[in-house]
Amino acid sequence: MAAGDLAGSFQEEVTCPVCLDYFTDPVTLECGHNFCLACIRQCWGEPQPHGCCPQCRATAPHRDLRPNRQLGNVVELVKRLRLRLPAGSEPAGLPVCQRHQEALKLFCQEDEAPICVVCDRSREHRHHTVIPVEEAAQDYQERMRSRLERLREQREELRGLNRAWEQESQRLRRQTEVERQLVVSECEGLRQLLDEHERVCLARLGELDTEIERRREENAARLGKETARLSALITELEGKCQQPVLELLQGVRRAVSRGEEVTPLHAAPEFPELEKRLRDF
C-alpha cells in the first residue's frame, strides 16, 4: 500500500472526535472510545464522580481514564507518513460542499444546514437567511447557555424542594415520637386499665409514621426523577456546546427547543390532615 493511501486510511482512526485533530495524550474510556486527555476533561467540565462519553453517552468514572500508548504511537507513525507525502497529495482537512467542492463557510437558517458560497447564490437559497457558520454557532451557543442557566436553576430549586420535604417529614416524625412518649407516660400508672387505649394510640401513631414515610418516598422519587431528567438534559446540552461547529449545528434547533422545556415545580411540603390527626391525640 502506498504511503499516501496508508496515511489516509489511518486518518479517521487517529483523529479525536472532539477537536477533530490528531490525538494528543490519548486516553480510552470504559466504552472503548478514545479522546485527547485535555478534550475529555474539557467536555466533562466540573469534577464529578462520573462523566458521559461524548460519542455514545455511556457513563464512565473520572478516575478510569486509561492512557492508550499504542494509539499514541500510531498517531506519531501517521504523522511521519504524512510528512513523506509529495506536495499536494495530502487530503483536504476542511469539509467541502459535495455539489460544488467549495468550503462550507456559510449556514442557512431556513434549512439548518451549512452551505458554500456557490450554494448561497443559487436559486435554492436566494431568499434564505445565510450567515457565517462561526456566527451561527456562536448564536446557538449563547441561546443554549441561556437555557442551561435556567435548567440549572430549576434543578437547584428541585433539590431545595426535596430537602424541604425531608426536613418536614423529619419534623413530623419527631412530633410523633414526642406524642408516643406522652401516651406511654400517661398510661404508665393505669397500665391494666389502659392497655387497650395504649395499643390503639400506638397503632394510630404507627399509621401516621407509615403515611409520612410513604409520602416522603413518593415525593423523593418524583423529585429525583425530575432532577435526573434535568441533569440528563443539561449534560446533553453541555456536550452539544462542546461539539465542533458543524456537528453542533446538526439538529441544534431540536436541542435548543428541549432546553426551553419548563419543569413545573411542586408546592412546598404541607401536611394539614396529618397535623390535624396529630393534634387530635
C-alpha positions in Angstrom: 0.0 0.0 0.0 1.4 3.5 -0.9 2.3 5.8 1.9 -0.5 8.3 0.9 -3.1 5.5 1.0 -1.8 4.2 4.3 -1.9 7.7 5.9 -5.4 8.3 4.5 -6.7 5.0 5.8 -5.4 5.8 9.3 -6.7 9.4 9.3 -10.0 8.7 10.9 -8.6 6.3 13.5 -6.0 8.8 14.8 -8.4 11.8 14.8 -10.0 12.9 18.1 -13.8 13.2 17.7 -13.9 16.3 19.9 -11.1 18.6 18.5 -11.0 16.9 15.0 -7.2 16.9 15.2 -4.6 14.2 15.9 -4.8 12.6 19.3 -2.7 14.3 22.0 -2.1 12.1 25.1 -4.9 9.7 24.0 -7.0 8.0 26.7 -9.6 5.2 26.5 -13.0 5.2 28.3 -14.7 2.0 29.6 -16.9 2.1 26.5 -13.9 1.8 24.2 -13.9 5.3 22.7 -10.7 7.3 22.6 -10.2 11.1 23.2 -7.4 13.5 23.9 -6.9 13.8 27.6 -7.4 17.6 27.5 -10.5 17.2 25.3 -12.3 14.8 27.6 -11.5 16.8 30.6 -12.9 19.9 28.9 -16.1 18.0 27.9 -16.7 16.8 31.5 -16.1 20.3 33.0 -16.5 20.4 36.7 -15.1 17.4 38.6 -17.8 14.8 39.3 -17.7 11.1 40.2 -18.8 10.1 36.7 -18.9 11.6 33.2 -20.6 10.7 29.9 -18.8 9.6 26.7 -19.3 12.4 24.1 -19.8 9.7 21.4 -22.1 7.0 22.9 -23.2 8.9 26.1 -22.2 5.9 28.3 -21.3 6.7 31.9 -17.6 6.5 32.7 -15.8 7.1 36.0 -13.5 10.1 36.0 -10.7 8.1 37.6 -10.9 5.4 34.8 -9.0 7.3 32.0 -6.6 4.7 30.7 -3.7 6.1 28.7 -3.6 4.5 25.2 0.1 4.5 24.4 -0.3 2.2 21.4 -2.7 4.7 19.8 -0.2 7.5 20.6 2.4 5.5 18.7 0.1 5.1 15.7 -0.5 8.8 15.7 3.2 9.5 15.5 3.6 6.9 12.7 0.8 8.6 10.7 2.4 12.0 11.2 5.7 10.7 9.9 4.0 9.1 6.9 2.2 12.4 6.0 5.5 14.3 6.2 6.8 12.0 3.5 3.8 12.6 1.1 4.5 14.5 -2.1 3.3 18.1 -2.2 -0.4 18.4 -3.0 -1.2 14.7 -2.2 -2.5 15.4 1.4 -6.3 15.2 1.6 -8.0 18.5 2.4 -8.9 19.0 6.1 -11.9 21.3 5.7 -15.4 19.9 4.9 -16.5 20.9 1.4 -19.8 21.0 -0.5 -20.5 17.7 -2.2 -22.1 19.6 -5.1 -19.6 22.4 -5.7 -16.5 21.2 -3.9 -16.3 24.6 -2.1 -15.6 25.0 1.7 -18.8 25.0 3.8 -18.3 28.5 5.3 -22.0 29.6 5.5 -25.1 28.5 7.4 -28.6 28.6 6.0 -31.0 29.3 8.9 -34.1 28.1 7.0 -32.6 24.7 6.1 -30.4 24.5 9.2 -27.5 23.3 7.1 -24.0 24.5 6.2 -23.6 25.7 2.6 -20.8 27.0 0.4 -20.7 30.4 -1.3 -21.9 28.9 -4.6 -25.0 27.5 -2.9 -25.6 30.9 -1.3 -26.0 32.4 -4.8 -28.1 29.6 -6.1 -31.9 29.8 -6.7 -32.5 27.3 -3.8 -31.1 29.7 -1.2 -31.6 33.1 -2.9 -34.3 34.3 -0.4 -32.9 32.5 2.6 -31.1 34.0 5.6 -27.5 33.0 5.4 -24.8 33.8 7.9 -21.2 32.6 8.5 -21.0 29.3 10.3 -19.0 30.8 13.1 -21.6 33.4 13.7 -24.4 30.8 13.6 -22.6 28.5 16.1 -21.9 31.5 18.4 -25.6 32.5 18.3 -26.8 29.0 19.1 -24.2 28.5 21.8 -25.4 31.7 23.5 -29.0 30.6 23.3 -28.1 27.1 24.7 -26.1 28.7 27.5 -29.1 30.8 28.5 -31.3 27.7 28.5 -28.6 25.8 30.5 -28.6 28.6 33.2 -32.4 28.3 33.6 -32.2 24.5 33.7 -29.6 24.6 36.4 -31.7 27.0 38.4 -34.7 24.6 38.1 -32.5 21.7 39.2 -31.4 23.6 42.3 -35.0 24.6 43.1 -36.0 20.9 42.8 -33.1 19.9 45.1 -34.1 22.6 47.6 -37.7 21.4 47.5 -36.6 17.8 48.1 -34.6 19.0 51.1 -37.7 20.8 52.4 -39.7 17.6 52.1 -37.0 15.7 54.0 -37.0 18.3 56.8 -40.7 18.4 57.1 -41.0 14.7 57.3 -38.4 14.5 60.0 -40.1 17.2 62.0 -43.4 15.3 61.8 -41.7 12.1 62.8 -40.1 13.8 65.8 -43.5 15.0 66.8 -45.0 11.5 66.5 -42.2 10.3 68.8 -43.0 13.0 71.3 -46.6 12.0 71.2 -45.7 8.4 71.6 -43.7 9.1 74.8 -46.6 11.1 76.2 -49.0 8.3 75.5 -46.8 5.8 77.2 -46.2 8.1 80.2 -49.9 8.7 80.7 -50.7 5.0 80.6 -47.9 4.0 82.9 -49.8 4.3 86.2 -53.0 2.8 84.8 -51.4 0.0 82.8 -54.0 -2.7 83.4 -56.9 -0.3 82.7 -55.3 1.5 79.8 -53.5 -1.3 77.9 -56.1 -1.2 75.1 -56.0 2.6 74.9 -52.2 2.5 74.6 -52.4 -0.2 71.9 -54.9 1.9 69.9 -52.9 5.1 70.2 -49.6 3.4 69.2 -51.3 1.8 66.2 -52.6 5.2 65.1 -49.2 6.7 65.5 -47.7 3.8 63.6 -50.1 4.5 60.8 -49.0 8.2 60.8 -45.4 7.1 60.6 -46.2 4.9 57.7 -48.2 7.6 55.9 -45.4 10.2 56.5 -42.8 7.8 55.2 -45.0 6.9 52.2 -45.4 10.5 51.2 -41.8 11.2 51.7 -40.8 8.3 49.5 -43.3 9.3 46.8 -42.1 12.9 46.7 -38.4 11.9 46.9 -39.0 9.5 43.9 -40.8 12.1 41.9 -38.4 14.9 42.6 -35.4 12.6 42.0 -36.8 11.5 38.6 -37.4 15.1 37.6 -33.9 16.1 38.8 -32.3 13.2 36.9 -34.2 14.2 33.7 -33.0 17.8 34.0 -29.4 16.6 34.7 -29.5 14.4 31.6 -30.8 17.3 29.5 -28.1 19.6 30.9 -25.4 17.0 30.2 -26.7 16.7 26.6 -26.7 20.4 26.0 -23.3 20.8 27.6 -21.9 18.1 25.3 -23.6 19.8 22.4 -22.0 23.2 23.2 -18.5 21.5 23.1 -19.0 19.9 19.7 -17.3 21.3 16.6 -19.2 23.9 14.7 -20.7 21.7 12.0 -21.6 18.9 14.4 -23.1 21.4 16.8 -25.4 22.8 14.1 -26.8 19.4 13.3 -30.3 19.2 14.9 -29.5 22.2 17.0 -33.0 23.6 16.9 -34.4 20.5 18.4 -31.7 20.6 21.2 -32.5 24.2 21.9 -36.2 23.5 22.0 -35.7 20.8 24.5 -33.8 23.2 26.6 -36.8 25.5 26.7 -39.0 23.0 28.3 -40.1 24.2 31.7 -40.5 21.8 34.6 -43.4 22.6 36.8 -42.3 22.9 40.4 -44.2 21.4 43.3 -45.6 23.3 46.2 -43.8 23.5 49.5 -44.5 20.4 51.7 -47.6 20.7 53.8 -49.5 18.0 55.7 -52.6 19.7 57.1 -54.5 16.4 57.5 -51.5 14.8 59.3 -51.2 17.9 61.5 -54.9 17.6 62.4 -54.6 13.9 63.2 -51.6 14.6 65.5 -53.5 17.4 67.2 -56.4 15.1 67.8 -54.4 12.9 70.2 
